[in-house]
Amino acid sequence: MVIVHAAVHKGRKIRNYMPRAFGRSTPWFQDTVTIELAGAEIPEENVPKRLKLKPKPY
C-alpha cells in the first residue's frame, strides 16, 4: 500500500461559551481539520528497495 494523495482542509469551528461570574461569558472556539488520504496497492516488484519492509517472524 502506497499513499498517493494527502490533503488537509479547514474543518468546522466548534463554538462554545464558558460561563463566568456575574452573568458574563467568555467565547471558547475550537478549530477542526479534515484529513484526506488516498492509497493504492502496487505490485511487490514495483516497490523501491528503500521502501520494502522485512516481514516479522512470528
GIKAHU-V269310 format. One record per pair of residues at least 24 apart in sequence whose C-alpha atoms are under 10 Angstrom apart, sorted by the first residue. I is the first residue (numbers start at 1). J is the second residue. Records with the same first field share a line. If there is no record, write none. Layout:
BEGIN
I: J, J
END
This chain:
BEGIN
1: 38, 39, 40, 41, 42, 43, 44, 47
2: 38, 39, 40, 41, 42, 47, 51
3: 37, 38, 39, 40, 41
4: 37, 38, 39, 40, 41
5: 36, 37, 38, 39, 40
6: 35, 36, 37, 38, 39
7: 34, 35, 36, 37, 38
8: 33, 34, 35, 36, 37
9: 33, 34, 35, 36
10: 34, 35
11: 35
END
